[in-house]
Amino acid sequence: MRRLTAVLLILGAFAPTALAQSAEQVTKGRHKVLASWLRIVRAAETEYKSKHGRYGGLTALRDAHMLDTLNFESEKLTATEPVTSLVPQSTRFEVTAPGEGRPYKVSICEVLEESSICVFGDEMGAGYSRGRQPLPPPEDGPEGPLLSLPG
């Protein structure tokens, strides 16, 4: 019985560390995927500008078939497509091109279980951010607000 207790205590001490590492690995894996999507968009923008003399937004790039390597979830997938090319509908995927010689901007964000991860960029560079998932606003309960602020 003592050995079982000792084993359970040891496992209990290391389990959170193992789980945290796997969550960290998931985040790193998703970051790599988002970064690869960002590289695809940046290359497409360079090509689009050389052909059209200006940058294009997400719709323009898709209409010009410059993002065909990405499969947005609303599109039908073939059995041979890699999972890393699937852009879920829950992903905020924004490409804006304001025109008038101003640079395009790309922002790709996903909400993971306990955090959010974003990559962003333009023709000058790229960046990465990771943060906690925003909490929903407090809701009213049957006996009044669930969260009361000092007045």
C-alpha positions as CSV (number, residue, x, y, z in Angstrom):
1,M,0.0,0.0,0.0
2,R,2.9,2.4,0.8
3,R,4.4,1.7,-2.6
4,L,1.2,2.5,-4.4
5,T,0.8,5.7,-2.4
6,A,4.4,6.7,-3.3
7,V,3.9,5.9,-7.0
8,L,0.7,8.0,-7.0
9,L,2.5,10.9,-5.3
10,I,5.3,10.8,-7.8
11,L,2.9,10.6,-10.8
12,G,0.9,13.4,-9.3
13,A,3.9,15.6,-9.1
14,F,5.1,15.0,-12.7
15,A,1.7,14.8,-14.5
16,P,1.1,18.6,-14.6
17,T,4.6,19.1,-16.1
18,A,4.0,16.5,-18.7
19,L,0.6,18.0,-19.6
20,A,2.1,21.5,-19.8
21,Q,4.8,20.3,-22.2
22,S,2.3,18.7,-24.5
23,A,0.2,22.0,-24.5
24,E,3.5,23.9,-25.3
25,Q,4.2,21.4,-28.1
26,V,0.7,22.0,-29.5
27,T,1.3,25.7,-29.4
28,K,4.7,25.4,-31.1
29,G,3.2,23.1,-33.8
30,R,0.3,25.6,-34.5
31,H,2.8,28.5,-34.6
32,K,4.8,26.6,-37.3
33,V,1.6,26.1,-39.3
34,L,0.5,29.7,-39.0
35,A,4.0,30.9,-39.9
36,S,3.9,28.8,-43.0
37,W,0.6,30.2,-44.0
38,L,2.0,33.7,-43.5
39,R,4.9,32.9,-45.8
40,I,2.5,31.7,-48.4
41,V,0.5,35.0,-48.2
42,R,3.7,37.1,-48.3
43,A,4.9,35.3,-51.4
44,A,1.5,35.7,-53.0
45,E,1.5,39.4,-52.3
46,T,4.9,39.8,-54.0
47,E,3.7,37.9,-57.1
48,Y,0.3,39.8,-57.1
49,K,2.1,43.2,-57.0
50,S,4.5,42.3,-59.8
51,K,1.5,41.3,-62.0
52,H,-1.0,44.1,-61.0
53,G,1.2,46.9,-59.7
54,R,-0.5,47.0,-56.3
55,Y,-1.1,44.6,-53.4
56,G,-4.3,42.6,-53.1
57,G,-6.6,41.8,-50.2
58,L,-7.6,38.2,-49.3
59,T,-10.4,38.1,-51.9
60,A,-8.2,39.4,-54.7
61,L,-5.4,36.8,-53.9
62,R,-7.9,34.0,-53.8
63,D,-9.6,35.1,-57.0
64,A,-6.2,35.2,-58.7
65,H,-5.6,31.6,-57.5
66,M,-2.5,32.7,-55.6
67,L,-3.6,31.0,-52.3
68,D,-4.6,27.7,-53.9
69,T,-2.1,25.8,-51.7
70,L,-4.4,26.7,-48.7
71,N,-7.8,25.0,-48.3
72,F,-10.2,27.2,-46.4
73,E,-12.6,24.9,-44.5
74,S,-15.6,26.0,-46.5
75,E,-14.0,24.5,-49.6
76,K,-14.1,20.8,-50.4
77,L,-10.9,18.9,-49.6
78,T,-9.4,16.1,-51.6
79,A,-8.1,13.0,-49.8
80,T,-4.5,13.9,-50.7
81,E,-4.4,17.4,-49.2
82,P,-2.2,17.7,-46.1
83,V,-3.9,18.7,-42.8
84,T,-1.5,21.7,-42.5
85,S,-3.1,23.3,-45.6
86,L,-6.6,23.3,-44.0
87,V,-7.6,26.7,-42.7
88,P,-10.5,26.1,-40.2
89,Q,-13.4,28.5,-40.3
90,S,-12.6,29.4,-36.7
91,T,-9.3,30.9,-37.8
92,R,-9.3,34.7,-38.2
93,F,-7.5,35.1,-41.5
94,E,-7.2,38.7,-42.6
95,V,-5.3,40.2,-45.5
96,T,-5.9,43.9,-46.2
97,A,-4.4,46.0,-48.9
98,P,-5.5,49.7,-48.5
99,G,-4.0,50.7,-51.9
100,E,-2.5,54.0,-52.8
101,G,1.0,52.5,-52.4
102,R,0.5,51.6,-48.8
103,P,1.6,48.2,-47.6
104,Y,-0.6,45.2,-47.1
105,K,-1.2,43.7,-43.7
106,V,-1.7,40.0,-42.8
107,S,-3.1,38.7,-39.5
108,I,-3.8,35.1,-38.8
109,C,-5.1,34.1,-35.4
110,E,-6.3,30.9,-33.7
111,V,-7.8,30.3,-30.3
112,L,-6.4,27.2,-28.6
113,E,-7.7,25.6,-25.5
114,E,-6.2,28.1,-23.0
115,S,-4.6,30.7,-25.1
116,S,-4.6,32.4,-28.5
117,I,-1.8,32.5,-31.0
118,C,-1.3,35.0,-33.9
119,V,1.1,35.7,-36.6
120,F,1.1,39.0,-38.5
121,G,3.2,40.7,-41.1
122,D,3.6,42.9,-44.1
123,E,6.3,43.2,-46.8
124,M,8.8,44.6,-44.3
125,G,8.6,41.8,-41.7
126,A,6.6,39.4,-39.6
127,G,5.8,38.9,-35.9
128,Y,4.2,36.5,-33.5
129,S,2.0,36.9,-30.4
130,R,0.6,34.5,-27.9
131,G,-1.8,35.4,-25.1
132,R,-4.6,34.2,-22.9
133,Q,-7.9,33.6,-24.5
134,P,-10.2,36.5,-23.6
135,L,-12.8,35.7,-21.0
136,P,-16.4,36.3,-21.9
137,P,-18.2,39.2,-20.2
138,P,-20.0,38.3,-17.0
139,E,-23.6,37.3,-17.4
140,D,-26.5,38.2,-15.1
141,G,-27.8,35.5,-13.0
142,P,-31.4,35.0,-11.7
143,E,-30.4,36.9,-8.5
144,G,-28.6,39.8,-10.2
145,P,-25.1,40.3,-11.7
146,L,-22.7,37.4,-11.1
147,L,-19.9,39.8,-10.9
148,S,-20.3,43.0,-8.9
149,L,-18.0,45.9,-9.1
150,P,-17.4,48.2,-6.1
151,G,-19.4,51.3,-6.5
